[in-house]
Amino acid sequence: MNPHLLEERVATVSRTGLADPARARLAAHKATADACRRRTLERRADLERILAGGEGGADALDLMLELDALERVQDRIDQRLSELCESLTEPAVPRYGDAQPL
């Protein structure tokens, strides 16, 4: 997901009304998404440097495999963060056995 859209999504969650565990979950999800994005950018730069003929300690194939894994995981992390934001912003509506709101 576009990082700016994700930031907007996180911004829709009112932190004042959140309980401490929910606030901690939101912060952990966001930190994980940001860390994955940073690591992806770093690995992409390393790969470009190595493929341009620069010296590097890591093998290009290893970097490509890690980059591929990071990009796939980033989608999952972003989706989980988006779902968490959605669950924290939707109004609490009592539901009954038929899953219909009152």
C-alpha positions in Angstrom: 0.0 0.0 0.0 1.1 3.5 -0.6 2.9 4.7 2.5 1.1 8.1 2.4 -2.3 6.4 2.2 -1.4 4.1 5.1 -0.3 7.2 7.1 -3.7 8.8 6.4 -5.4 5.6 7.5 -3.5 5.5 10.8 -4.3 9.2 11.3 -8.0 8.4 11.2 -7.7 6.5 14.5 -8.3 8.7 17.5 -5.6 8.0 20.0 -7.5 9.8 22.8 -10.2 7.2 23.0 -8.0 4.2 22.8 -7.2 1.9 25.6 -3.5 1.3 26.3 -3.4 -2.2 24.7 -5.0 -0.9 21.5 -2.7 2.0 21.4 0.3 -0.3 21.9 -1.0 -2.6 19.1 -1.3 0.3 16.7 2.1 1.6 17.5 3.7 -1.9 17.1 1.9 -2.5 13.7 3.0 0.9 12.4 6.6 0.5 13.6 6.8 -2.9 11.9 5.5 -1.5 8.6 7.9 1.4 8.8 10.9 -0.9 9.6 10.0 -3.3 6.7 9.8 -0.3 4.3 13.2 1.1 5.5 14.8 -2.3 5.2 13.4 -2.8 1.7 14.8 0.6 0.6 18.2 -0.3 2.1 18.3 -3.7 0.4 17.2 -2.2 -3.0 20.1 0.3 -2.7 22.6 -2.4 -1.8 21.4 -4.5 -4.8 21.7 -1.6 -7.2 25.2 -0.9 -6.0 26.3 -4.5 -6.4 24.7 -4.9 -9.8 26.4 -1.7 -10.9 29.7 -3.4 -10.3 30.5 -2.0 -6.9 32.1 -4.0 -4.2 29.8 -5.6 -1.7 29.9 -8.3 0.9 26.6 -9.8 0.0 25.7 -11.8 -3.1 23.3 -10.2 -5.5 21.1 -13.3 -5.5 20.8 -13.3 -1.7 19.8 -9.7 -1.8 17.2 -10.4 -4.5 15.7 -13.2 -2.4 15.6 -11.0 0.7 14.1 -8.1 -1.3 11.4 -10.4 -2.8 10.5 -11.7 0.7 10.4 -8.2 2.2 8.1 -6.9 -0.6 5.7 -9.8 -0.1 5.7 -9.4 3.6 5.2 -5.6 3.3 1.9 -6.2 1.7 0.7 -8.5 4.5 2.0 -6.0 7.2 0.2 -3.1 5.5 -3.0 -5.1 5.2 -2.9 -6.0 8.9 -2.3 -2.4 9.8 -5.1 -1.3 7.6 -7.5 -3.8 9.1 -6.5 -2.8 12.6 -7.1 0.9 11.8 -10.5 -0.1 10.5 -11.4 -2.1 13.5 -10.4 0.8 15.8 -12.4 3.4 13.9 -15.6 1.6 13.3 -18.3 2.5 15.9 -19.1 -0.1 18.5 -22.5 -1.5 17.5 -24.0 -4.2 19.6 -24.4 -7.4 17.6 -26.5 -10.4 18.5 -26.7 -14.0 17.4 -27.7 -13.2 13.9 -24.8 -10.8 13.5 -27.3 -7.9 12.8 -26.9 -4.6 14.5 -29.6 -3.5 16.9 
